[in-house]
Amino acid sequence: MLSESRVKRLEDYYYSNNNKVSWNDKIPVDFEKFYRLFGLFIHPATGLPVVRLADYQYETARLFFEHKRLLEVKSNKVGETSKWSVIDFQLALFPTSNPLSTRGYDTLVIAQTKDHAKQHLHDLRKAIIDSPAYSKYLINKPDEIAIEGKDLNKVLRDEQSKTSVIYIQNPEKPTRPSRIIALGIENYGAILSWKRVKHIHMSDITASDSDFTRGIDAAMTRLANTNGTCIIETVPGMPEGFVYQTAQHFNPETHKPGDFWVVKVTAEQAVKAGVINQEFLESERRNKGTAFGQFYECIFGFQQGNVFKLEDIEACIAAYDLEGYKTLDCKLFVDPAFGLLEQNSKFAWLVLALLDGKVRVYHAKQFTGMSYNESMQELDFLLSKFNFVRIGIDAANPVFIRGAKERIGENPNYDQLEEKESEGWWKVKPMSFGQKEGQEYLQAIQSLVSGHYLEIHPAFEELILQMKMAVTDDKGKLDKTMNSMDLFDCLRMGAATYRVENQ
C-alpha cells in the first residue's frame, strides 16, 4: 500500500502544469461539442478535415446517450466505427459524477477478430495523440507516470498503451487509470476474464467466421455489476441469432430500460451526407447483384437455396394455434450435437403432428453447446408436454439414443438386439443419414412442400430460413458447410415418416 504522502506526490504529478490533467477539465457531454474539441476526422477521399459529421452520426450518438444500449445495423463504410471509438474515449473522460462515466473502469472493444479490434485501438490511439485538447490524457510512455521515489517508480510502470490496450489517465484516482481493451468476439472465454467493465463496444461482429452468440452473451454478463452501457454497430449478417432477432422484434412503443434501442444507417444516408460517392454506390449496385442489399441497405441476407421454390415455402407458412397439439399424436425428431465440436452444428429438436391432411410443426428449436444432462432435461420437458408416438434420432449419436430409450423404458442396448426383436415396435428409432436414406428424406420433404402439405407457423423463423437456404450439389447431397441446417435435417427425417397419396 502507498502512504498518503506518496499518493499525494503522485496526484501532484498528474495535476502539474506540465501534465495539465486536472479535476477542473470540463468534458462536453454533447458529442458534437466534444468532437470539435477532440479533433476533426480527415475525409479519405478529399483529404480535408470534416468540420461537421453527418446528421445520422450525431443522431445515433444522441440515442445512445439517451438509451444507454444501442444496436446499430449499418451499411459498409458509413464512418460509424471511428465515431463510436471516439465516444468510447469520451466516456472514459467523463467525471464519475456522470452516470455514463467509465473513468477508472474498463471498456471492451470487441470485433470479429482480435486483430480487427486491435486495429480499432491503433486508429483511436493515433487520433488521441493528434488531439489538441485531449492527448494529455493518454498514458503512452513509462516516463509519463514515473516519478521520484523507489516505490512510486513501480506504480503503474506497465500501465502504458499497447497494441491491445489503451490506458487513460484518471485524475480522480491516478492509481486506477481507465482502460480500453481489444478482444475478438470468437473468444468468449477471454471476454469473461474482465471484471471491472462499464462499457462495451462491439463492431462488425456478424462478420465473424464463427458463432458469435456466445461472445455476445459473455460480454453482456460483464455489465451485471456496473449496469454499464453497450453499443453494437455491425453490418447485417444472416437472418438468425441475437442481432437479427433484436432488430426484427424492436418496437419503440414497447421498449423498456435495459433493452437495446435499434437504428439503421444505410449507404443512401451516407451518400446524402457526402460520406460515400453516388457513382461508387451505383457501380456496387450493378456488381453486387442480390448481395447489394446486405452490403449497403441494412438487409439481413441469405443464400437462396435450390431445394425448394420460395413461393412453395411461403405457401406452407400459416398462422395456427400452437397449443393445438394437446389432442394430437405427435412425433419428435432430434439431431444431437453435444458441445462445440463443429461451428455449424447445433442440437435441434422438432415436433410434428398430422391434422386435416397437413403435417404441422408444433415445436422447432436448436441450441449451441448443449451438454448431455441439458439434453436429457430438454427431452423430459418435451415428454411431459407432448404425446409422442415416434421419436426419430440421428443414428450418428448412440449416446443420446440410449438415454432417450432409458427415459421411456425401452432397452438402451438397441444395437445388440436381433433384427426380429428390434425396430418394428420401437418408439425411439435411430434414423441413418447414409447416402440412400438422406436422398429419401430429401425427396420426402420436397414432396410435402411442393404439394403444400406442410404447415409452418411464422414463429419458427430459423426453420423457415434453413429451408430457404437449403442447397444440394450436383449429386443431390445437402451442403452444410456454411450454415447450420440441423432443424432442416429434423424436418427431413420427419417428412420421411409421412406418405403423400397421389390424388
N, C-alpha and C positions, 0 to 999 in steps of 0.2 A: 504494500500500500504506500502511496505517496503522502508525504506530510503536507499539511495545509500550506506551509510556506513554499514548498516546491510546486504544488499545484498553482499557487498564486503566480509564481515566476513563469510557469507555463502559460497561464492565461495572459500575463503581461506581454509575453512574446507574441501571442496571437493578436492582441489588440494594439500592438505597437504601430507607430506611424509607418514603419517600413512595410508591415504586412497589410495594414489597412482593412482587416476584417474586424467588424465592430458590432456590438449589440445594437448600435443606432442605425445600421444599414436598413433602409426601407425597401423591402422587396415588393414590387407591384403584384397585387392579386389578379388584376386584369391581364390576361395573356397578351393582348395587343400591345399594352404598355411595356410589359416585360420583354417581348420580342424586340422592340425598338432599342431598349437599353442593352439587351444581350448582344445584339449584333445581327446584321442583316444577312440572309442567305444570298448566295450568288446564283443567278439563273444559269443552268448548264448550257443553254443554247445561246443566250445573248451575252453572257459574261458580266452582266450588270447586277448591282445589288437589288434585291426585291424589297422595295420600301414598304409595301403593304402586301400581306399574304392574301390568298383567295378568301372570299366570304365563307365558303364551306369550312375552311381551316379554322377560322375564328368561331364559327357556329358550333362545330364539333367539340372544340375546346370548352366553350361555354356549357354545352350539355354535359361534358364530363365533370366539370366543377360543380354542376348542379346535382347530378345523379350519382356521382362517385364511381359508378361502374358502367362502362360503355363498351358495346360491341359495334365496331365499325366494319361493315362489309364494303370493300373498296375495289376500284379498278387498279390496275397496274400503273405505276409512275404518276401518281397524283400528288406526291410530295408530302404524304402524311407521316411516314415513319420518321423523317427528320424533325417534323414539328413535335410529334409525341416525345421524341428523345429530349428536346429542349424542355418540355413540360416535366419530364422525369427529373431534370436538373432543377427546375423552378420549385418543385415540391420539396426538394432537399434544402433549399434556401429559406423557405418559409419558417418564421419563428414558431416555436412549439405552441404558442397561443392560437395558431391557426389549426383547426382540426384536420386539415389536409396535409399538414407538415409531415415530412419524413425525416426531419433533422434528427440525427442520432440513430436512425433506423436503416434497414437495408431495402433497396429496390431491386427486384429481379427483372432483368430484360431477357425474355425467352423468345428465341426464334426457331425456325425449322431445324436448324443445327446450331451447335455451339459456335462454329466458325462464323456463321451469319450474325449471331448475337455479338461476337467479339468485333466484327466489322462495324456494327451499330455503335458500340462503345468507342471504337477508334475514331469514327466520324464525330461523335459527340465530344470526345476529348480534344480533338483539334479545334472544334468550334468554341469550346470553353477557353482554350489557350488564346484564341483570337478575340475573345470578348473584351471590349474595353472596360466594361463595368464589373464583370464577374470572374475574370481569370484568376483573381487573387484568392478565390475560394478553392481552387484546385490544388490538392496536395500532390505535387508532381515529382518532387525530388526529395531525397532524405534530408538534405541540408535545410529544407524549408521547415522542418519540425525539430531539427537537432539544436539544442541549447545547452549552455554550460551546466556542468554537474554530471557525475558519473551515472546516477540513476535516471536523470532526466534525458540523457542521451539515448537511453534504451526505449523510452516511451515512444511508441508508435513508429519505431525506426523502420518497420516493414510496412507501415501504412502509407504506401505510395501507390499511385495509379499505375496499373499494369495492363496487359492486353485484355484480361478478363475481369478486371475490377477497376472502378474509378473511386477514389477517396475524395471526399469533400469536407472542408473544414466546418466544424460545428462550434460557433462562438459561445454558445450557452454551456457546452461541456466539451472542452477541447480534447479530452482523453477518449471521447467516443465520437469519431467522425462518422459522417453519413457515407454509405457505400452504394454504388450501382454495379450490379454483378451480372455477367453474361452467362447464360445457360442455354442448352438445347432442349427442345420440347420432348425429344425422344427418350431422354434420360430422366425419368420421373424419380428415380432413386436419388439422384443428385439434387433435384428440386426440393425433396423432402429434408435435405440436410440443413437448410437455412431456417433459423429460429426467429430472428427479430425482423420480420418482413412487414412493411406497411404499405407498399405499393408494388404492383406487378404490371409490367408492360409486355404483352405478347404480340409478336409481329410475324405475319405470314405463316402461321403455324399450319394452315391447311396445305402448305407446300411441302410438308414433311413426307418423307418416303415411308414412315412408319405410322402406326396408330397413335394419334396424339391425344386420345381421350384420357388416358391415364395421366399424361403430363398436365392437362388442364385440371383434373381432379386433385392431383398432388399440389399444384400451385395454389389453388383456392383454399386448401387447408392451412396454408401458411398465414392466412389473414384472420384466422379464428380468434387470436388473442388481441390483435390490434384493430380489428374491424376496418382494415385498410381499403385502399382503392385499387381498381383494376381497369386497364384499357386493353382490349383485344382488337387490333387492327389487322385485317387479313383479307387477302383475295378470296373469293368464294371457291370452295373445293367441291367435292362430291356432295350430293344432296342427302347427307346422312350425318349422324353424330351431333355433338354439342353445338357447334357453330350453326349448322343448318337448322337444328331444332329450335334454338334460341331465336334465330332470325325469322323462322317460319311462324312461330307462335307468339311473336311480340305483339302486344296490344297496349298502346299508350293509356287507354282508359282503365285497364286492369293492372297497370304496372304498380309494383309495391317496392318500398325501400329495400335495398339489398339485391334486387333483381337487376339484370343488365338492361340498360336503355339501348335500343338498336337504331343505327343510322346507316345510310348507304351513300357512297361517294362514287359517282360514275365518271367515266372518261369525258362524257359530254360536258359535265360541270367543269372539268379541268380545262377543256378547250375554251369555254366561255371566259375562264379566268386567265387564260394565256399560259397555262402550265403545260399543256400538250398542244402540239401543232395539228390543225384540222386536216391538212394534207396527209400527214403521217397516219392519223386515225383512219382516214378513208382507205389508205393503202392496206392497213391492217384488216379493215373490214373485208376487203377483197381477198386477202391472203389467208386469213384465219378461218373463213367459212363459218361453219356452225359453232366453232370454238370461240368466235369473237365475243359472244355474249358473256362467257365465263371470264375472259381476259379483261374486258372493258366495260361491261354493262351490269356487273354485280349479279349475274345469273348463275346459280348453282348448276353445274353441268354434269352430264354423264355420257358415257359411250353408248350410243344406241346399238342394241343387240340385233341379232339376226334370227333368233329362235321364234319370236312372235311378231306379229304386226301390232304396232302401237294401238291401232283402233280396236283390235280384239282385246287387248289388255284393258283399255278404257271401258269396253262393253262389259267386262267382268267386275268392274268396280261398282259396288252398290252399298247404300246405307241400309242396315238391317239391325234388328235387335240383338245385341251381343250377349244378352242373357238368355237367348232362345235355346241354348244348348241343354238346358236343365231337363228337358223332356226327351232328349235325343240320345241315341247310342253314338259315341264319339270314337275317333281314332287319334292316337298320339304318335307323332314321328319325331325322332331325335337324331341330330347329327352332333355327337360329342366332340369336344376339343378342350382338353384339360390344359391349364396354364397358358403360356405364351410361346409355344414351340414354333408356331408359324404366324407371321404378322397378319395374314389374310384369313386365318381360320378362327371361327368363333363357335361357341356352344349354342346350338339352335334348337328351338322347341316349336312344334306346330301342331295344332289341333284342328281336325276336320270332322264334319258331320254331313250326312245326306238329308236334304229336306226339299220336298216338292220337285224332285228330279234335278236338283242342283247340289254340287259339292260346295259347302260353305266353310270358310275359315273362321274359327272362333278364338284362336289364340295364335300369335306369331311373335316370338321374342328370341333375341340372341344376346349372349353375354361374352365378354372378353375376360380371359384369365380365370375361369371358374374352376374351383377345386372339386375333388371327388365328393367331399362332405357337402359342399354347397349344391352340387348336382343332385345328391340324394334328398336334400331339403326341398329343392325345387320340384323334384318328382313327387315327393309326399304331398306337397301343396296341390299339384295338379291332380293327383289321385283322389284327393279329398273334394275336389271341385267338379270333376267331370266323371261321367260313367264311360269308361273305356272298354271297348270290345276288342281292340287291337292296339298294340304298342310296337311300332316298327323302329328299329335302331340300326344305324350304320354298323355293319358287321365288323368293321375295322377296329372297333373298340370293345373287346370282350369283357374288360373290367367293368364298364358301365352296364353291359348286358347282364352280367351275373348279379350285380347289385340290384338291377330292376327286377330280375326274376325272384330274388330273395324277398323283395318288397311285396310281391303279390302271391308268394307261396309256391312258385314254380321251382323246379330243380335247377340250381345255378350251374351245374356241370352239364350244360346242354350239349357241349361239344363231345361228350363221352357217351352219349346215348345212341343206341342203334337207330337206324333210319325209321323202322316201323313204329318206334316209340316216340318219335320226335315230330317237329314242325306242325303236323296236321292239327294238333289240339293246343298248341302254344298260343297264349295271348301275347307274350313278349317274343317277337320274332326278329332275328338278325336279317338284315337286308343288304346283300352284297352290291357293291358298285363296280363289279367287273365290267369288261367292255360290252358284253352282251346285255347284262342287266341294266347298265347305265343307258344304253340305247333304248331299251324297252321303257324305262322310266321317263326318258325324254319324249318318246313318242306318245306316251300316255298323257303327259301334261299338255303337249301340243294339241292332242285331240280334245281335251277338256276346254282349253282356252279358245281354240278356233271355232268350236261349236257353241261357245258361250255357256258351257255347263258348269263353270266355276264362278263363285261369288266371293269377292274380297272386299271387306269393309275398308273405307278410305283411311281409317285409323292405322292400318298396317302398312305404313309408308315404306319401311325398309324392305318388306317382301315385294311390294309393287316395284320399287326401284330395282331390285335384283332381277325381276322378270324383264324389265325394260332394258337392262344391261346384258342379259344373257347372250353369250356369243359362243358359237361352235366353230371348230376348224373344218377343213375340207373332209375330214374323216368322221365328222359328226360328234367329236368329243368336246365337252364343255370346257371353255377357257376360264380358269380361276386364278390366273397369275397376278392380276391387277386388283381384283376386288373380292370381298367376302361374298360367297354365294351359298352360304350354309342354310339359310332359310329356304332358298330355292331348291337345294338338294332335298330338304324335308318335304317340300311340295311335290317334287318328282317322285319320291318314294310313295307319298300318299296317293298321288294320281294313279299309280300302278295297281292300287287295291280296288279301284272302281272300274267299271266297264261301261263304255258308251255304246248303246244299242243303235244299230242302223235304223233310221226312220223309213 
